[in-house]
Amino acid sequence: MAFAGKWETEAQEGYDAFCKLLGIPDDVIEKGRDYKLITEVTQDGDNFSWTQIYPTNAKVTNTFTIGKECDMETIGGKKFKATVHMEGGKLSVTFPNYHHTSEISGGKLIETSKAGSVVLKRTSKKI
């Protein structure tokens, strides 16, 4: 149940390069650069509900069970099927254009998204 709770971004690295690689428009990148993303996670055993609240109150919720294929959605509204795995305490999932992991380290939520050599690392604190 380590992931459960409400989290707020406190630092991120590689944001601009990652967003550009995904084709996000410059004006959207600019608006989101210093935004404190809110992530709300509920966890019941292997069942998760993972909600991220973006600027302008855009919200994406993905509900999944570890090891089972599920329907997911990106912030851009793209729907896809994926299976979330738990490996060594890290959640791991492949999105259409990148691979994403989430872990709890030192009481922080650490999310890492990799697309080729481009990496976005977001650190969030519990609120």
C-alpha positions as CSV (number, residue, x, y, z in Angstrom):
1,M,0.0,0.0,0.0
2,A,3.1,2.2,-0.2
3,F,1.7,4.1,-3.3
4,A,-1.6,5.0,-1.8
5,G,-2.2,8.7,-1.1
6,K,-2.0,12.1,-2.7
7,W,1.3,13.3,-4.1
8,E,2.5,16.7,-5.5
9,T,5.4,17.2,-7.8
10,E,8.4,18.9,-6.1
11,A,11.1,18.4,-8.8
12,Q,11.4,17.1,-12.4
13,E,14.3,16.5,-14.7
14,G,14.2,16.2,-18.5
15,Y,10.7,17.7,-18.9
16,D,11.3,19.8,-22.0
17,A,13.2,17.2,-24.0
18,F,10.7,14.5,-23.1
19,C,7.6,16.6,-24.0
20,K,9.2,17.7,-27.3
21,L,9.9,14.1,-28.2
22,L,6.3,13.2,-27.6
23,G,5.2,16.1,-29.9
24,I,3.6,18.3,-27.2
25,P,3.2,21.9,-28.5
26,D,5.6,24.5,-27.0
27,D,2.8,26.6,-25.4
28,V,1.6,23.5,-23.6
29,I,5.1,22.6,-22.5
30,E,5.6,26.2,-21.2
31,K,2.3,26.0,-19.1
32,G,3.2,22.7,-17.6
33,R,6.9,23.3,-16.9
34,D,6.4,24.6,-13.3
35,Y,3.0,23.1,-12.7
36,K,2.7,21.0,-9.5
37,L,1.1,17.9,-10.9
38,I,-1.2,16.1,-8.4
39,T,-1.2,12.3,-8.4
40,E,-3.9,10.5,-6.4
41,V,-3.4,6.7,-5.9
42,T,-5.7,4.2,-4.2
43,Q,-4.5,0.7,-3.8
44,D,-6.3,-2.4,-2.7
45,G,-3.8,-5.3,-2.9
46,D,-2.9,-5.6,-6.6
47,N,-5.8,-3.3,-7.7
48,F,-4.9,0.4,-8.3
49,S,-6.7,3.6,-9.3
50,W,-4.1,6.1,-10.5
51,T,-5.3,9.7,-11.2
52,Q,-3.2,12.6,-12.4
53,I,-4.5,16.1,-12.4
54,Y,-2.8,18.4,-14.9
55,P,-3.0,22.2,-15.6
56,T,-6.5,23.5,-16.3
57,N,-7.9,20.6,-14.2
58,A,-7.4,18.1,-17.0
59,K,-7.6,14.7,-15.3
60,V,-6.7,11.2,-16.4
61,T,-7.6,8.1,-14.3
62,N,-6.3,4.7,-15.1
63,T,-7.5,1.7,-13.1
64,F,-5.5,-1.5,-13.3
65,T,-4.6,-4.8,-11.6
66,I,-1.0,-5.9,-11.5
67,G,-0.3,-8.5,-14.1
68,K,-3.6,-8.2,-16.0
69,E,-4.1,-6.4,-19.3
70,C,-6.3,-3.3,-19.0
71,D,-7.5,-0.3,-20.9
72,M,-5.5,2.8,-20.3
73,E,-5.4,6.4,-21.5
74,T,-2.7,9.1,-22.0
75,I,-3.1,12.7,-21.1
76,G,-3.6,13.3,-24.9
77,G,-6.7,11.1,-24.8
78,K,-5.0,8.2,-26.7
79,K,-6.5,4.9,-25.5
80,F,-4.3,1.7,-25.5
81,K,-4.0,-1.7,-23.8
82,A,-1.2,-2.4,-21.4
83,T,-0.2,-4.6,-18.5
84,V,1.3,-3.1,-15.4
85,H,3.9,-5.2,-13.7
86,M,5.4,-5.0,-10.2
87,E,9.1,-5.7,-10.2
88,G,11.1,-5.2,-7.0
89,G,8.6,-2.8,-5.6
90,K,8.4,-0.8,-8.8
91,L,5.4,-0.4,-11.0
92,S,6.3,-0.8,-14.7
93,V,4.2,-0.2,-17.8
94,T,4.8,0.5,-21.5
95,F,2.9,3.4,-23.0
96,P,2.6,3.8,-26.8
97,N,5.8,6.0,-27.0
98,Y,7.7,5.3,-23.8
99,H,8.3,3.1,-20.8
100,H,7.2,4.3,-17.3
101,T,8.2,3.1,-13.9
102,S,6.9,4.3,-10.5
103,E,8.5,3.6,-7.1
104,I,8.5,4.8,-3.5
105,S,12.0,5.8,-2.4
106,G,12.8,7.8,0.8
107,G,9.1,8.5,1.3
108,K,8.8,10.1,-2.2
109,L,7.0,9.0,-5.3
110,I,9.6,8.7,-8.1
111,E,8.3,8.4,-11.6
112,T,10.6,7.8,-14.6
113,S,9.5,7.8,-18.2
114,K,12.0,6.7,-20.9
115,A,11.8,7.1,-24.7
116,G,15.0,6.0,-26.2
117,S,17.8,8.1,-24.6
118,V,15.4,10.8,-23.4
119,V,14.4,10.5,-19.7
120,L,11.8,12.4,-17.6
121,K,12.2,11.9,-13.9
122,R,9.5,13.4,-11.6
123,T,9.8,13.4,-7.8
124,S,6.6,14.0,-5.8
125,K,6.0,14.5,-2.0
126,K,3.0,13.2,-0.1
127,I,0.5,15.8,0.8
